[in-house]
Amino acid sequence: MAFFIRATGRADLAADLTAEVFAAALGSLVAYRPELGTPKGWLFGIARHQLGSLWERGAVEDRARRRLGMEPLILDDPALERVEELASGDGLVLELLDELPVEQRQAIAGRVLEEHSYSALAESLSCSESVIRKRVSRGLQSLRSQLEDDTNTSKEATG
């Protein structure tokens, strides 16, 4: 959900896209091959495909939901506010991730979000495994420091 809110800026689209991703995953579960990647990586692959389709067509597909006989998703204002609230916690981390140097951002996204192995990342980014480990470590430390600073600033403002 946070991935889609970040990409679209709209809770209603994020909810629709998330529903379609999980319907598509349910509909193609027999095609999932664990030796090719983690379930989380598989879902993010479906999510990227759905987002690409949104940009291409200008509308969210509902083919997988219709195929499963799922009712259309109807969200009222309180439900949309709740979607935004739930996604906002991850939104800060994603914003901070964007501020990292590109090498650290790629390493963290590949390792943490897409769950690639260090060796696979090293190969895809044309560097050694130890370099990838260091980029992930430094990037995560930077994110941790930024989150702590943000939390302390928030506490000072309210306290």
C-alpha positions in Angstrom: 0.0 0.0 0.0 2.8 2.4 0.9 4.5 1.6 -2.4 1.4 2.6 -4.3 0.7 5.7 -2.2 4.2 6.9 -2.8 4.0 6.2 -6.5 0.5 7.7 -7.1 0.0 10.1 -4.2 -3.6 8.9 -3.9 -5.1 6.6 -1.3 -7.9 5.5 -3.5 -5.6 4.4 -6.3 -3.3 2.7 -3.8 -6.1 0.7 -2.4 -7.4 -0.3 -5.8 -3.9 -1.3 -7.0 -3.2 -3.3 -3.8 -6.4 -5.2 -4.2 -5.6 -6.0 -7.8 -2.1 -7.2 -6.8 -3.3 -9.6 -4.3 -6.1 -10.8 -6.6 -3.6 -11.4 -9.3 -1.3 -13.2 -6.9 -4.1 -15.5 -5.8 -5.1 -16.1 -9.4 -1.6 -17.1 -10.4 -0.4 -18.8 -7.2 0.2 -22.1 -9.1 2.7 -20.2 -11.3 4.8 -19.0 -8.3 8.3 -20.6 -8.3 10.1 -20.1 -5.0 13.5 -20.9 -6.6 13.2 -17.7 -8.6 12.7 -15.4 -5.7 10.9 -14.6 -2.4 7.1 -14.2 -2.1 7.7 -10.5 -1.3 9.8 -10.0 -4.4 7.1 -11.8 -6.4 4.4 -9.5 -5.0 6.5 -6.4 -5.7 7.0 -7.6 -9.3 3.2 -7.9 -9.7 2.9 -4.4 -8.1 5.4 -2.9 -10.5 3.5 -4.5 -13.4 0.2 -3.1 -12.1 1.7 0.4 -11.6 3.1 0.3 -15.2 -0.4 -0.7 -16.5 -1.9 2.2 -14.6 0.5 4.7 -16.2 0.0 3.1 -19.6 -3.8 2.9 -19.6 -4.6 5.7 -17.2 -6.8 3.4 -15.1 -6.5 0.6 -12.6 -7.2 -2.8 -14.1 -9.7 -5.0 -12.3 -9.3 -8.1 -14.4 -7.9 -10.4 -11.7 -10.6 -9.3 -9.2 -13.4 -9.9 -11.7 -11.9 -13.3 -12.6 -12.1 -14.2 -8.9 -15.6 -12.8 -8.6 -14.5 -10.2 -6.1 -16.9 -7.2 -5.5 -15.7 -3.7 -6.6 -13.7 -1.9 -3.9 -15.7 0.9 -2.4 -13.9 3.2 0.1 -15.6 6.0 2.0 -13.7 9.0 3.4 -12.9 7.4 6.8 -11.5 4.3 5.0 -9.4 6.4 2.7 -8.0 8.4 5.7 -7.2 5.1 7.3 -5.3 3.9 4.2 -3.3 7.1 4.2 -2.6 6.7 7.9 -1.4 3.2 7.6 0.9 4.0 4.7 2.3 7.2 6.2 4.7 5.3 8.5 6.4 3.6 5.7 6.2 6.8 3.6 8.8 8.5 5.9 11.2 5.6 5.5 10.8 5.6 1.7 11.3 9.4 1.6 14.5 9.0 3.6 15.6 6.1 1.4 15.3 8.5 -1.6 17.7 10.9 0.1 20.5 8.3 0.3 23.3 8.1 -2.2 22.2 6.1 -5.2 24.6 3.2 -4.5 23.2 2.8 -1.0 19.6 3.2 -2.2 20.0 0.5 -4.8 21.7 -1.9 -2.3 19.0 -1.4 0.3 16.1 -1.7 -2.2 17.6 -4.8 -3.7 18.4 -6.5 -0.4 15.6 -5.3 1.9 12.6 -4.6 -0.3 13.2 -7.1 -3.1 15.1 -9.6 -0.9 17.8 -10.4 -3.4 20.9 -12.2 -2.1 24.1 -10.2 -1.6 25.8 -12.3 -4.4 22.9 -11.6 -6.8 23.1 -7.9 -6.0 26.8 -7.8 -6.5 26.5 -9.4 -9.9 23.7 -7.1 -11.0 25.5 -4.0 -9.8 28.9 -5.1 -11.0 30.8 -5.0 -7.7 31.9 -7.3 -5.0 29.6 -8.9 -2.4 31.6 -7.1 0.4 30.9 -3.7 -1.3 27.2 -4.5 -1.3 27.2 -5.5 2.3 29.0 -2.2 3.2 26.5 -0.2 1.2 23.5 -1.9 2.9 25.1 -1.5 6.3 25.9 2.2 5.8 22.6 3.0 4.2 20.6 1.3 7.0 22.7 3.1 9.6 22.0 6.4 7.9 18.2 5.6 7.8 18.3 4.6 11.5 20.0 7.9 12.4 17.5 9.9 10.3 14.5 8.1 11.9 15.9 8.7 15.4 16.5 12.4 14.6 13.0 12.7 13.2 11.5 11.0 16.3 13.4 13.2 18.7 12.4 16.3 16.8 8.7 15.3 16.9 8.9 14.6 20.6 10.5 18.0 21.3 7.8 19.7 19.2 4.9 18.0 21.2 6.6 17.9 24.6 
